[in-house]
Amino acid sequence: MIEMIKKLWLTISLKKKLGAFSILVAMVMALSVLFNIQIMNFSLGSFHVILDDNSKCYDFQEAIENEINAFEHFVKEQSEENRDAYILACVRTERCISALPYDYSQIGPERYARTWNIKNSYASYSSTRDEFIKLTPFETNYIPKLYKIYDMQSYLQSYARRLVQAALTDGNKTYQDKVPVIRFTPYLILVFSIIMLAFDLLLSRLLSNTLVTPLAKLAHSSRKIARNDFSGEDLTVENRDELGELVQAFNRMKHSTEGYINTLKTNNEMAELLHKEELERIEMEKRLDAAKMEFLKSQINPHFLFNTLNMIACMAKLEDASTTEKMITSMSSLFRYNLKTEEQIVPLEQELKVAQDYIYIQQMRFGSRIQYGCSLEVDAKEVMIPSFTLQPLMENAIVHGLSKKELGGRLFLRIWKQEENVIISVADTGLGMAEEKRKELEQALRGHATARIGIGLGNIYQRVQTLYQGGDVRIYGREGRGTVIQVTVPQTVQKDRKIK
């Protein structure tokens, strides 16, 4: 039953909650008044005739107290409800004053004097009170007149107490037999008041849990969001009313705001990254332009040398020196390739021919010290690789590995395909390198420190990184065993790169 009531309470609207709370409070007050009336009727029912005068005195005292309270509430809040309560209290007080015993022969001189004071004082008080009600709080004499009324109310309360005291004194002998019952009545009223107070506290706690607590949670979470702190779990409340809907909307707003801020941060980071890449691209274009200029400058002397080599090759052919002719022809082919090739991407077949010419010259130079092998596992006509790739790799292997070894060694070229990439491996059995030296060269390679790794290998690494997404150059080696340079060339060129 309790769970059903709680569930119903959580689902009704705020307006209905406040209405139900007001009704319950009014019921508690009404019960309190009814209880007090019943207690008084029970205690004084058998003394109606004897205590009629005392009852009227009590009625007046209660009426003046209620009028004072109603006046205070109306002054604080001039609502229609308070106005009605105030008017009713005034009417009741006037009726109680009219009902007060005023027969000198029956009530005696003391009570007669008290009653006379009350009637005259109340007449003066009601006139002053009615004039005050017409005032507005902003008038200059508002506060003084209010305190004057409070003083007159205090006098009336004092007169009422004295009148009651006199009435009680007169009827003291009559009430002696009923004193125990009358003395017990306040304790009964106190117990009932405590019960009603506990009920009021229970209602206040219920209203606080369903109204104040959710609002406090919302305020706390709002302060955290104001500090740009989106941590913590979402707010949860048991309410299924407008507050519950407000909490759900607040949680959605919190997540939306957090996502918006994170998106702005991400966009800002992306903008900075794109700006950085644009600066790098511009710098690379500057380097390429400078390299082209240097290349054009360097073509003058190589053209002269190329023509001279062709002439010497013709003379060697006339003199029937075939070996000399072949060496010169190979050297001429190398120079022709260097002079005529301007494309950045060329067929593998073209690079292999240049590599063969270079190996022939080196074998003629070093004789049997240089042994060469090749394993080609791809179609050389279909595969495209950066120009000037194979010859510099072989030159590095011979110059830095095999030529420095007294007995020479073997140079092996292997090319194969791995998924969408072509792997070029140039291995030699030369001097090799220590692991520390190998790591140092790889770091220099990725730091573009060409002075430490050589122009050829550094140039290959930069071009592979520039032309391809996923292109890479790796160095493997062991001291005394040899070195392997492995180049990964994806077969999809980036669209935003210029290929000439």
C-alpha positions, 0 to 999 in steps of 0.5 A: 500500500505504501509503495503504491502511494509512493508511486502515485505521488511520484507520477502526479504533476507538481501542481497536483503535488502542491495542491495535495500538500496544501490540503493535507496541511489544512486537514492537519490544522482543521483536525487540531482545531476540532480536537481542541473543540472536542476536548473543551466540550468534553471538559466543560459539557457538564458545567455549561450553565455554571461556566457559561460566563467563563466560556464567553471570556475564553471565546473572546480571548481566543477570538482576539488571538485569532484576530491578531494572527489573522491581522499579522498574516494579512499584513504580511501577505494581502491575499484574498484568503488572508483577507477573508480570514482576517474579516472573519476573525474581526467579526468573531471578536466583535460578536464575542465582545457583544456576548460578554456578560455585562450585568453588574449585579451578576458579575461583580465590580472587578469583572464589570471593570475588565469588561468595560475596559475591553469594550472601550479599548476594542472600539478604539482599536478597531477604528485605528485598525480599519484606518491602517488597513487603508494605508499602503506599505510605502507611506511614511506613517505606515510603520509607526501606526503598525506598531501602535496597533501591535501595542493596542493588541497587546493591551487587549490580550492583557485585558482578555487574560485578566478577564479570564483570570477574574472569571476563573477566580469567581468560579474556582469553588464551583470547579474544585470537583472537576479540577483533575479533569481540567488539569488533564486536558492540556496534556492531551492537547500536547500529545495530539499536537506532537502527533500532528507536528510529526505528521507535518514533518513527514509531509515536509520531508516528502515534499523536500525529497520530491522537489528540493532534492532534485533541484539541488542536484540540478544546481550542483551539476550546473555549477560543475558544467559552468566550470567546464567539468563534465565528469560524473554520472548522469543525474537520476531522480525517481520523479516521473513528473515535470522535474523528471522530464527536466532532469532527462532534458538536462542530461541530454543537454550535458552530453550535447554540450560536451560533444560540441566542445570536444568537436571544436577541440578536434577541429582545432587540432585538425586545422593545426595539423593541416596547417603544419602539413601545408607548410611541410608541402611548401618547404618540399616544393621549394627543395624540389625547385632548388634541386631542379635548378641545380640539376639544370646547372649540372647538365652542361659538363655531363653532356660534354662527358656523355658525348666524349664517352660515345666517341671513345666507344666508337674508337674502341669498336674500330680497334676491336676492344670489345671489353673496353667498348662494353664498359664505356657503353655501360658508363654511357647508359648510366649517364644517359639515364641520369640526364634523360630521366625526369620522371619521379616514377618509372617502370622497374624494368628501366631501373633494372637495366641501369642496375645491370650496367652499374654492376657490370662496371663494378665487376670489371673494376673489382673482378671476382671480389664482387659476386651478384645475384638477382631474384625477380618475383614480379612483372618488371614491366608492370611494377612502378618504382621511384627513379634512381632507386636500385643503383644508389642502393647497390652503390652503397652496398659496394662502397660501404660494405663489399669494397672495404672487405679484403675478400669482397663478397656477394651482392643480392637483389630480391624484388617481390610483392606483398599484398599491395606493396612491392618489397625491394631488398638489397643485401650484401655480405660486407662488413655489416654494422653493430646494432647501435650503429644500425639504430643510429642510422635509422634515427638519422634516416627518419630525422632527414639527417642526410649528412650522417647516412649519405645523400643516396639513401636519404634521398630515396627515403625522402622520396618514398615518404613523399610519394607514397602513403605507407612507403618506408625504408628499413636497415638490417645488419650484423657486424661482420655478417653484412647489411640489408636495405629493404624498401617498401613501395606501395603501388598506389601513388597519393593523388595529391602528389605531383608526378612529373 
